[in-house]
Amino acid sequence: LLSVLLFAVFFFYLYPAFKSVPEKQPNNEDSQSSEDVGLKESATGHFNEGDYSKALEIFKQVKDKNAKVLAGMGISHFKLGDYDNAIIYLEQSKALSHSLRTNDNFLASKFLAFAYYLRDDFDRGISNAEAGLAIKNDPELEDLSIKIVRDKKSRGNFIKTSSLNFKVVFDGATNVEIGHKAMRILEEARWEIGNKLGYSPVNTITVILYTEKDFRDVTDLPLWAGGVYDYDGKIRVPVKGIDKENPETLRRIIFHEYTHALVHSITSACPLWFNEGLAEYFSIGPSAKMGPSLSLDSLEKSFPSERSEAVKAYNVSRFAVTRIIGKSGFFAVKGFLFELSKGVPLEQAFKTAFFMEYNEFCSKMGGTP
């Protein structure tokens, strides 16, 4: 039910290590035209500013596409969520620098490891992780390699069922019924939440149903966590005994994590308290009572790991989002998320969407930024 690290984890794994386009290939620049050099510099500038669409547009105009340019194109596609094209260009970049232990080769291998894992190609994910680690020791890549091995092992007997909007992966020997039930709930969530917000994700969302043990092994989440929308874009849920204990549990978890997937399809800059509060709102319902107050500014990036404190954080977040929706409506919620997606600062986006000062609102909820 609870997705503690959501986008902070996503940025921990992917953003810091990949802030810049790979360094230049030695001795290649002299052979390129001045036009190509200018295009590469312009593309790199846009890339470093996070404008991957513009960077990609300019990279494509470079005539002599060396390993650096191809890596930049592949990384740009990856950042834009186009993993298939990311794989194509990163493989080309890696082929050009295959015999060189360069930063281009390392980052191509690292991104390929993530991209193949996102495509559930575990073997290629592992091989690229190993190739990258052979060039450079990298904690994120080491963690990913371990995660892929665990995930591959846990899905030995898994099968999948798919629709236009979702792919549900589950143990075909024991969880067929709950797998199909999960698909029905996902479609309900898409319809109900989509109608309220006037928006639904375009890309297919993958949901993986694990045993309790495999879920803990793959995610490393605390025992009280009932599900997670992970940094890799997949919803993961432990399902053993879930229907027998409480028939509504699976529905609440799926509605909660689907909300995270929807938010992430718009922006990765949403403050965590708003993201979690919205997920709680759609999975449990509105909150009329705040209970123990916590400072919202302390919940922008992370939630407490201890269960009792985490519960307080979720409660105040749901109450805050309930107040926002009651005052401004669902259309404003969508507007807020899209303002953030444009790179608008949090305080400005909040005021534009809800006609409230962010600091004042946070103060009323229990803490002043």
C-alpha positions in Angstrom: 0.0 0.0 0.0 2.8 2.3 0.8 5.4 3.6 -1.7 8.1 5.3 0.4 10.8 6.3 -1.9 9.1 6.6 -5.2 10.7 9.4 -7.2 13.5 10.1 -4.8 14.7 6.6 -5.5 14.3 7.1 -9.2 16.6 10.1 -9.1 19.0 8.4 -6.9 19.6 5.6 -9.4 19.3 7.4 -12.7 19.8 11.2 -12.5 23.1 12.0 -10.7 25.3 9.5 -12.6 23.9 10.6 -16.0 23.9 14.4 -15.7 26.2 15.0 -18.6 26.7 13.6 -22.0 29.7 11.3 -22.2 33.1 12.9 -22.7 34.6 13.3 -26.2 36.2 10.4 -27.9 40.0 11.1 -28.2 41.2 12.3 -31.5 37.8 12.3 -33.2 37.0 16.0 -33.0 39.7 17.1 -35.4 38.2 15.1 -38.2 34.7 16.6 -37.8 33.4 19.7 -39.6 32.9 22.9 -37.8 29.2 22.6 -38.3 29.2 19.2 -36.6 31.2 20.6 -33.7 28.8 23.4 -33.2 25.8 21.0 -33.3 27.4 18.8 -30.8 28.1 21.7 -28.4 24.5 22.9 -28.8 23.0 19.5 -28.2 25.2 18.9 -25.2 24.0 22.3 -23.7 20.4 21.3 -24.1 21.1 17.8 -22.7 22.8 19.2 -19.6 19.8 21.5 -19.0 17.5 18.5 -19.1 15.8 19.4 -22.5 16.2 16.0 -24.0 13.8 16.5 -26.8 15.7 19.5 -28.2 19.1 17.7 -27.5 17.9 14.7 -29.5 16.6 16.9 -32.4 20.1 18.5 -32.7 22.1 15.3 -32.2 20.2 13.8 -35.2 21.5 16.7 -37.4 25.2 15.7 -36.7 26.5 14.0 -39.9 29.5 12.2 -38.3 27.8 10.3 -35.5 30.6 9.0 -33.4 30.2 7.1 -30.1 29.7 10.3 -28.1 26.8 11.5 -30.3 25.2 8.0 -30.4 25.4 7.8 -26.7 23.8 11.2 -26.3 21.0 10.1 -28.6 20.5 6.9 -26.7 20.5 8.6 -23.3 18.1 11.3 -24.6 15.7 8.6 -25.8 16.0 6.9 -22.4 15.2 10.1 -20.5 12.2 10.5 -22.6 11.0 7.0 -21.8 11.6 5.6 -25.3 13.6 2.5 -24.2 13.4 0.7 -27.6 15.2 3.5 -29.4 17.5 4.1 -26.5 18.7 0.5 -26.9 19.3 0.9 -30.6 21.5 4.0 -30.3 23.3 2.8 -27.2 24.2 -0.5 -28.8 25.6 1.4 -31.8 27.6 3.7 -29.5 28.9 0.7 -27.6 29.9 -1.1 -30.8 32.0 1.9 -31.9 33.8 2.1 -28.6 33.8 -1.6 -27.8 37.5 -2.0 -27.6 38.0 1.2 -25.6 37.6 1.5 -21.8 36.0 5.0 -22.2 33.3 6.9 -20.4 31.2 6.6 -23.6 31.5 2.8 -23.4 30.8 2.7 -19.7 27.6 4.9 -19.9 26.4 3.0 -22.9 26.7 -0.2 -20.9 25.1 1.3 -17.9 22.1 2.7 -19.7 21.7 -0.5 -21.6 21.6 -2.4 -18.4 18.7 -0.2 -17.1 16.9 -0.2 -20.5 17.1 -4.0 -20.9 15.9 -4.4 -17.3 13.0 -2.1 -18.0 12.1 -4.4 -21.0 12.4 -7.5 -18.7 15.4 -8.7 -20.7 17.3 -10.0 -17.7 20.2 -11.7 -19.5 21.1 -8.6 -21.5 20.6 -6.4 -18.5 23.1 -8.5 -16.5 25.7 -8.7 -19.3 25.7 -5.0 -19.8 25.9 -4.3 -16.1 28.9 -6.6 -15.9 30.4 -4.9 -18.9 30.0 -1.5 -17.3 31.4 -2.7 -14.0 34.5 -4.1 -15.8 35.3 -0.5 -16.8 34.4 1.3 -13.7 33.2 0.5 -10.1 29.8 2.0 -9.8 27.5 1.5 -6.8 24.3 2.1 -8.7 25.2 -0.4 -11.3 26.3 -3.0 -8.7 22.9 -2.6 -7.0 21.1 -2.9 -10.3 23.0 -6.1 -11.1 22.0 -7.7 -7.8 18.4 -6.5 -8.4 18.2 -8.1 -11.8 19.5 -11.4 -10.6 16.9 -11.5 -7.8 14.1 -10.5 -10.1 15.0 -13.1 -12.6 15.1 -15.8 -10.0 11.8 -14.8 -8.5 10.0 -15.0 -11.9 10.9 -18.5 -12.9 7.3 -19.7 -13.3 5.7 -16.4 -14.2 3.2 -15.9 -17.0 1.5 -12.7 -18.1 -1.8 -11.3 -19.2 -2.0 -8.1 -21.2 -4.5 -5.5 -22.3 -4.1 -2.3 -24.2 -3.1 -0.4 -21.0 -1.6 -3.0 -18.7 0.6 -6.0 -18.5 0.2 -8.2 -15.3 2.9 -10.7 -14.6 2.2 -13.4 -12.0 3.0 -17.0 -10.9 1.0 -19.2 -13.3 1.0 -22.1 -10.9 -0.7 -20.3 -7.9 -1.9 -16.8 -8.8 -4.0 -17.1 -12.0 -7.2 -16.0 -10.3 -5.6 -13.0 -8.5 -3.7 -12.1 -11.7 -6.9 -11.7 -13.6 -8.5 -9.9 -10.7 -5.6 -7.4 -10.7 -6.2 -6.7 -14.3 -9.8 -5.9 -13.7 -8.9 -3.5 -10.8 -6.3 -1.8 -12.9 -8.9 -1.0 -15.6 -11.2 0.3 -12.9 -8.5 2.5 -11.5 -7.7 3.9 -15.0 -11.4 4.7 -15.6 -12.2 6.1 -12.2 -9.1 8.2 -11.7 -8.9 9.2 -15.3 -12.5 10.5 -15.3 -11.7 12.7 -12.2 -8.4 14.1 -13.4 -9.2 14.1 -17.1 -6.0 12.3 -17.9 -4.6 8.7 -18.2 -1.1 7.5 -18.9 -0.4 6.6 -22.6 2.3 3.9 -22.0 1.5 0.4 -20.9 2.0 -0.1 -17.2 3.5 -3.4 -15.9 2.3 -4.9 -12.6 4.2 -7.8 -11.1 2.6 -10.0 -8.4 5.2 -11.6 -6.1 5.2 -13.9 -3.1 5.9 -12.1 0.1 9.5 -13.3 0.2 10.3 -12.5 -3.4 8.8 -9.0 -3.0 11.0 -8.2 0.0 14.1 -9.7 -1.8 13.5 -7.6 -4.9 12.5 -4.3 -3.3 14.3 -4.3 0.0 11.2 -2.5 1.5 10.2 -2.6 5.1 7.7 -5.3 6.2 4.8 -2.9 6.5 5.0 -1.8 2.8 2.1 -3.3 0.9 3.3 -2.4 -2.6 5.5 -0.1 -4.6 5.7 1.9 -7.8 9.4 1.4 -8.4 11.9 3.7 -10.1 11.9 1.3 -13.1 8.3 2.1 -13.9 6.7 -1.1 -12.6 4.2 -1.7 -9.9 5.2 -4.5 -7.6 2.8 -6.1 -5.1 3.1 -9.1 -2.7 0.0 -11.2 -3.0 0.2 -14.3 -0.8 -3.0 -14.5 1.2 -4.1 -11.0 0.2 -7.6 -12.0 -0.9 -8.2 -14.3 2.1 -7.2 -11.7 4.6 -9.1 -8.8 3.1 -10.8 -8.7 -0.3 -10.4 -4.9 -0.5 -6.6 -4.9 0.2 -5.6 -5.6 -3.4 -7.9 -2.9 -4.7 -6.4 -0.3 -2.3 -2.9 -1.2 -3.2 -3.5 -1.1 -6.9 -5.4 2.2 -6.8 -2.6 3.7 -4.7 0.3 2.5 -6.9 -1.6 3.3 -10.2 -1.9 6.9 -9.0 1.9 7.0 -8.6 2.3 5.7 -12.1 -0.1 8.3 -13.4 1.7 11.1 -11.6 5.1 9.9 -12.9 3.8 9.8 -16.4 3.3 13.5 -16.1 6.2 14.6 -14.0 9.0 13.4 -11.7 9.2 16.7 -9.9 6.1 16.2 -7.7 6.7 16.7 -4.0 6.4 13.3 -2.2 3.8 14.5 0.2 1.5 15.5 -2.7 2.2 12.3 -4.6 1.5 10.1 -1.6 -1.5 12.2 -0.4 -3.1 11.9 -3.9 -2.5 8.1 -3.9 -4.0 7.8 -0.5 -7.0 9.9 -1.6 -7.8 7.7 -4.6 -7.1 4.4 -2.8 -8.8 5.1 0.6 -10.8 8.3 0.2 -10.8 11.9 1.4 -9.7 12.7 4.9 -11.7 15.0 7.2 -9.3 14.9 10.1 -5.6 15.7 10.0 -4.5 14.0 13.3 -0.9 14.6 14.5 0.6 17.4 12.4 3.9 17.1 10.5 5.8 19.7 8.5 5.0 19.2 4.8 8.4 20.6 3.8 10.1 17.7 5.6 8.0 15.3 3.4 8.9 16.8 0.0 11.7 14.3 -0.7 11.3 11.3 1.6 9.0 9.7 4.2 10.0 8.2 7.6 11.0 4.5 7.5 9.6 3.7 10.9 6.0 2.5 10.6 4.3 4.7 13.2 5.9 7.9 11.8 5.2 6.9 8.2 1.5 6.5 9.1 1.5 10.1 10.4 3.2 11.3 7.2 0.6 9.5 5.0 -2.3 10.9 7.1 -1.2 14.5 7.0 -0.5 14.2 3.3 -3.9 12.8 2.5 -5.5 15.5 4.6 -3.5 18.2 2.8 -4.5 16.9 -0.6 -8.1 16.6 0.5 -8.1 20.2 1.5 -6.6 21.2 -1.9 -9.1 19.1 -3.9 -12.0 20.5 -1.8 -10.9 24.1 -2.5 -9.6 23.9 -6.1 -10.9 20.7 -7.7 -9.3 17.9 -9.7 -8.7 20.1 -12.8 -6.3 22.2 -10.7 -4.5 19.1 -9.5 -3.8 18.1 -13.1 -2.7 21.7 -13.8 -0.3 21.6 -10.9 1.3 18.4 -12.2 1.7 19.7 -15.7 3.2 23.0 -14.4 5.8 21.0 -12.6 6.4 19.0 -15.8 7.5 22.2 -17.5 10.2 22.9 -14.9 8.2 25.5 -13.1 9.5 25.9 -9.5 7.3 24.2 -6.8 6.1 27.4 -5.1 5.2 29.0 -8.4 3.4 26.0 -9.8 1.4 25.6 -6.5 0.3 29.3 -6.6 -0.6 29.1 -10.3 -2.7 25.9 -9.9 -4.3 26.5 -6.5 -4.2 30.3 -6.0 -2.5 29.7 -2.7 0.9 30.5 -1.4 2.8 27.3 -0.8 4.5 28.5 2.4 1.2 29.6 3.9 -0.5 26.4 3.0 2.3 24.3 4.5 2.1 26.4 7.7 -1.6 25.6 8.1 -0.8 21.9 7.6 1.7 21.9 10.5 5.0 23.3 9.3 6.5 26.3 7.5 9.1 25.7 4.8 
